[in-house]
Amino acid sequence: MAGGRISSTLSSGPAVALTKTILTIFNFIFWISGIAVLALGIWAKVELYIYMELSTVYYEEAPYILIGVGAIIVLVGSFGCCCTVKGHSVLLYMYACFLVLVFVVELSAGVTGFVYKNKLETGFKEGLGTALKQYNKDTLKFKAFNGLQENLHCCGENKYQDWFTTPWEVEQRAKNLTMTVPASCCRVEQNKCKHFDLPKDAMNKTLDIYTNGCYDTVTGFMQKNMALIGGVALGISFFQLLGAVLACCLAKNINKSKYEQVK
């Protein structure tokens, strides 16, 4: 009888230790993912927002949602570390509930993004067309379009020739410059770049500017990498469920160990 009790205690003891170790590793990875989401939200608010505003479908709350979710993940991850170390079963069950809640929020955000994908692409296309027309009149669109072309190595909405029919081109003609694109389209040093008197057809010609449009560059990247991005996001979401299962298992083993000791 005593031997069976000792054997049972020994079997539950290593189980608790092993589960604690695995859950500690999970907590660390989960905490790091929260830092990454928080940094992404801050970057989106500080740097990316100017490009996002080019779209006619722009949700100002998006960066704040990322910041909020990241902060919650960091707090929940810290709470999970404390729960794991202290080994309180009630707190571990609470932690599991928090993880499930985070999973639901992330999954909902992913589904929403997928559902509105076409709407976002249409809004971006319309926004680029509007920005082309207002490039010489709107300072924000001027900076945003230049930044987009410089960073993404593109020019115009669909092609560099889009600039030839804009109000900005009319201003350049007054300076005796025709078939002109902004210097932000240059793929060489701007002081060595010829971005005026450009051909209407760039076929078989090497130019100093980027010739591909910004819309195709952005949407092409999204379409090529959508499966990868979606898979990673889905994997991260279900990673929370693994943590919830681990927390529940640890709480169960702790309760079992305490029961065996009392018994």
C-alpha positions in Angstrom: 0.0 0.0 0.0 2.7 2.4 1.0 4.9 1.3 -1.9 2.0 2.0 -4.4 1.5 5.5 -2.8 5.3 6.3 -3.2 5.3 5.0 -6.8 2.3 7.2 -7.6 3.9 10.3 -6.1 7.1 9.7 -7.9 5.2 9.4 -11.2 3.3 12.6 -10.7 6.4 14.6 -9.5 8.4 14.2 -12.7 5.2 14.9 -14.7 4.8 18.3 -12.9 8.5 19.1 -13.4 8.4 18.2 -17.1 5.2 20.1 -17.8 6.5 23.2 -16.0 9.7 23.1 -18.1 7.7 22.9 -21.4 5.2 25.6 -20.3 8.1 27.9 -19.3 9.6 27.6 -22.8 6.1 28.3 -24.2 5.7 31.4 -22.0 9.1 32.7 -23.2 8.2 32.3 -26.9 4.7 33.7 -26.3 6.1 36.7 -24.5 8.6 37.3 -27.4 5.7 37.1 -29.9 3.9 39.8 -27.9 7.0 42.1 -28.1 7.1 41.5 -31.9 3.4 42.3 -32.4 3.8 45.4 -30.2 6.8 46.6 -32.2 4.9 45.9 -35.4 2.0 48.1 -34.2 4.4 50.9 -33.2 6.2 50.7 -36.5 2.8 50.8 -38.4 1.8 53.9 -36.5 5.1 55.7 -36.8 6.4 54.7 -40.3 3.8 52.7 -42.2 0.7 54.8 -41.7 1.8 57.4 -44.3 1.7 54.7 -47.0 -1.6 53.2 -45.6 -3.2 56.6 -45.9 -2.8 56.4 -49.7 -5.6 53.9 -49.7 -9.3 55.0 -49.7 -9.9 52.1 -47.4 -7.8 52.9 -44.3 -8.6 52.0 -40.8 -6.8 54.4 -38.4 -7.5 51.9 -35.5 -5.4 49.1 -37.1 -2.0 50.2 -35.6 -3.6 50.7 -32.2 -5.2 47.3 -32.3 -1.8 45.7 -33.0 -0.3 47.7 -30.1 -3.1 46.7 -27.8 -2.9 43.0 -28.7 0.9 43.0 -28.4 0.6 44.7 -24.9 -2.0 42.1 -23.8 0.2 39.2 -25.0 3.2 40.6 -23.1 1.0 41.0 -19.9 -0.6 37.6 -20.3 2.9 36.0 -21.0 4.3 37.6 -17.8 1.2 36.4 -15.9 1.8 32.9 -17.3 5.4 32.9 -16.1 4.3 33.8 -12.5 1.6 31.1 -12.6 4.1 28.5 -13.8 6.7 29.3 -11.2 4.2 29.5 -8.3 2.3 26.5 -9.4 -1.2 27.6 -8.4 -3.7 25.5 -10.2 -6.5 28.2 -10.1 -4.2 30.8 -11.7 -3.1 28.3 -14.3 -6.7 27.7 -15.3 -7.2 31.5 -15.5 -4.1 31.7 -17.7 -5.5 29.0 -20.0 -8.7 31.1 -20.4 -6.6 34.2 -21.3 -4.8 32.2 -23.9 -8.0 31.0 -25.5 -9.3 34.6 -25.5 -6.1 35.8 -27.3 -6.5 32.9 -29.8 -10.1 34.0 -30.6 -9.0 37.7 -31.1 -6.1 36.7 -33.4 -8.2 34.3 -35.4 -11.0 36.8 -35.8 -8.5 39.5 -37.0 -7.1 37.0 -39.5 -10.5 36.0 -40.8 -11.5 39.7 -41.1 -8.3 40.5 -43.1 -9.0 37.6 -45.5 -12.6 38.6 -46.0 -11.8 42.3 -46.7 -8.7 41.5 -48.8 -10.3 42.4 -52.2 -11.8 45.5 -50.6 -8.4 46.6 -49.3 -6.8 46.0 -52.7 -9.5 48.1 -54.5 -9.1 50.9 -52.0 -5.4 50.9 -52.5 -5.8 51.1 -56.3 -8.3 54.0 -56.0 -6.1 55.7 -53.5 -3.0 55.6 -55.8 -5.0 57.0 -58.7 -6.2 59.9 -56.5 -2.7 60.5 -55.1 -1.3 60.8 -58.7 -3.8 63.5 -59.5 -3.1 65.4 -56.2 0.6 64.8 -56.1 1.5 68.4 -56.7 -1.2 69.8 -54.4 -1.3 67.6 -51.3 1.9 67.5 -49.2 1.0 64.3 -47.4 0.3 62.4 -50.7 3.5 63.9 -52.1 5.6 62.5 -49.3 3.7 59.2 -49.2 4.0 58.5 -52.9 7.7 59.4 -53.0 8.4 57.1 -50.0 6.4 54.3 -51.6 8.3 54.6 -54.9 11.7 54.8 -53.2 11.2 52.0 -50.7 9.3 49.5 -53.0 11.3 50.3 -56.2 8.3 51.1 -58.3 7.0 54.1 -60.3 3.4 55.2 -60.9 0.2 53.3 -60.2 0.4 50.6 -62.9 3.4 51.8 -64.9 5.8 54.7 -65.0 3.9 56.2 -68.0 1.0 57.0 -65.6 2.9 60.2 -64.6 2.7 61.5 -68.2 -1.0 62.4 -67.9 -1.0 64.0 -64.4 -1.4 67.6 -63.4 2.2 67.4 -62.1 3.4 66.6 -65.6 1.7 69.8 -66.8 3.8 71.8 -64.3 7.0 70.1 -65.6 6.1 71.1 -69.2 6.2 74.7 -68.0 9.8 74.0 -67.1 10.4 72.7 -70.6 10.5 69.1 -69.3 8.3 66.4 -70.9 7.6 62.7 -70.3 8.8 63.2 -66.7 8.5 61.1 -63.5 9.5 62.2 -60.0 13.1 61.7 -58.9 11.8 59.1 -56.4 11.4 56.7 -59.3 15.2 56.7 -59.9 17.1 53.4 -59.5 20.4 55.2 -59.7 21.7 58.3 -57.8 19.3 61.1 -58.4 21.9 63.6 -59.6 22.9 61.0 -62.3 19.3 59.9 -63.1 17.5 60.9 -66.3 13.9 61.0 -65.3 12.6 63.3 -68.1 12.3 62.9 -71.9 11.4 59.3 -71.3 10.1 56.9 -74.0 6.4 56.0 -74.0 7.5 52.4 -74.5 10.4 51.0 -72.4 10.5 47.7 -74.2 14.1 46.6 -74.8 15.4 49.8 -73.3 17.4 50.3 -70.1 16.3 53.3 -68.2 17.5 55.0 -65.0 14.1 54.6 -63.4 11.9 51.8 -62.1 9.3 50.9 -64.7 7.0 48.6 -62.8 3.9 50.1 -61.1 3.5 50.3 -57.3 0.0 48.7 -57.3 1.3 45.5 -58.9 4.4 45.5 -56.7 2.3 45.6 -53.5 -0.5 43.3 -54.5 1.9 40.9 -56.3 3.9 40.5 -53.1 0.7 39.9 -51.1 -0.6 37.3 -53.5 2.7 35.4 -53.7 3.1 35.4 -49.9 -0.5 35.2 -48.8 -0.4 31.5 -48.2 2.9 31.8 -46.2 1.6 34.8 -44.2 -1.7 33.1 -43.5 0.0 29.9 -42.5 2.3 31.6 -40.1 -0.5 33.7 -38.6 -2.7 30.6 -38.2 0.2 28.6 -36.7 0.8 31.4 -34.1 -2.9 31.5 -33.3 -3.1 27.8 -32.6 0.1 28.0 -30.7 -2.0 29.7 -28.0 -4.2 26.6 -27.7 -1.1 24.5 -27.1 -0.2 26.8 -24.2 -3.7 26.5 -22.8 -3.6 22.7 -22.9 -0.2 22.8 -21.2 -1.5 25.1 -18.5 -4.5 22.8 -17.9 -2.2 19.7 -17.8 0.1 21.4 -15.3 -2.8 22.5 -13.1 -4.2 18.9 -13.2 -0.9 17.3 -12.3 -0.4 19.8 -9.5 -3.8 19.0 -8.0 -3.1 15.3 -8.5 0.2 15.6 -6.7 -1.3 17.5 -3.8 -4.1 15.0 -3.5 -1.7 12.1 -3.4 0.4 13.8 -0.7 -2.7 14.3 1.5 -3.9 10.8 0.8 
